[in-house]
Amino acid sequence: MTVYEDLTIAVIVVVAAVTIGAIYVGVLGLLGGYYIVRCPSCQHWTLTVTDRPRGSCTRCRHPVLMHQLRVIHHPRQASVLGLTEQSPR
C-alpha cells in the first residue's frame, strides 16, 4: 500500500511543478518577457524573447533530440536531416 501512496505523491508533485512552470511562462508572456510564436519551418509552437519567430526552432535544428526513434527506424533520412558524421578537419 505504501507504494501506491508514494506514487500518488510523486504524481502530485510532478503535476504541481508543471503547473507552476506553465503559470510562470504565462506571466512572463503577459509581461513581455517571452513570446509564444510558431516556427516558420515546422509550424510548432516555440518560445522566443522577441515577438518575431526565428528561422528555425530547436526541433528543426536538433531533430535527434526530439525524434530519436524516427532516426533509428529511418537511417537513410539521417543524411537529409544533417545527422551524418562530419569529416575531420
C-alpha positions in Angstrom: 0.0 0.0 0.0 2.9 2.4 0.6 4.0 2.0 -3.0 0.7 3.4 -4.2 0.9 6.3 -1.7 4.4 7.1 -2.8 3.4 7.0 -6.5 0.5 9.2 -5.8 2.6 11.8 -4.0 5.2 11.7 -6.9 2.4 12.3 -9.5 1.0 15.2 -7.4 4.5 16.8 -7.1 5.1 16.4 -10.9 1.7 17.8 -11.8 2.2 20.7 -9.4 5.7 21.5 -10.8 4.5 21.5 -14.4 1.5 23.7 -13.5 3.7 26.2 -11.7 6.1 26.3 -14.6 3.2 26.9 -17.0 2.0 29.7 -14.8 5.4 31.4 -14.8 5.7 31.1 -18.6 2.2 32.6 -18.9 3.0 35.5 -16.6 6.3 36.2 -18.4 4.3 36.2 -21.6 1.9 38.7 -20.2 4.8 40.9 -19.1 6.6 40.7 -22.4 9.5 38.5 -21.2 8.7 35.7 -23.5 6.6 35.3 -26.6 5.0 32.2 -27.9 5.3 32.0 -31.6 5.1 29.4 -34.4 8.2 28.2 -36.1 8.2 29.2 -39.8 9.8 25.9 -40.8 7.8 23.2 -39.0 4.8 25.2 -37.6 5.3 24.1 -34.0 4.9 26.4 -31.0 8.1 27.7 -29.6 9.3 30.3 -27.0 11.3 33.3 -28.0 12.4 36.6 -26.4 11.3 38.7 -29.4 7.9 38.9 -30.9 9.1 37.5 -34.3 9.9 33.8 -34.8 13.5 32.7 -35.5 14.4 31.0 -38.7 14.0 27.6 -37.1 13.3 26.1 -33.6 15.1 23.6 -31.5 13.1 20.8 -33.1 14.3 21.9 -36.6 17.9 22.4 -35.6 18.3 19.3 -33.5 16.0 16.6 -34.8 17.7 13.8 -32.9 16.8 15.3 -29.6 13.1 15.2 -30.5 12.8 12.2 -32.8 15.2 9.5 -31.7 13.0 6.6 -32.8 12.4 8.1 -36.3 16.2 8.4 -36.9 16.7 4.8 -35.7 13.9 3.5 -38.0 14.8 5.6 -41.0 18.7 5.7 -41.1 18.7 6.8 -44.8 17.0 10.0 -43.9 19.7 10.9 -41.4 21.8 12.5 -44.2 18.8 14.6 -45.2 18.4 15.8 -41.6 22.1 16.6 -41.4 22.8 13.8 -38.9 25.7 12.1 -40.6 29.2 12.2 -39.2 31.2 15.2 -40.2 34.6 14.7 -41.8 37.7 15.5 -39.7 39.1 19.0 -40.3 
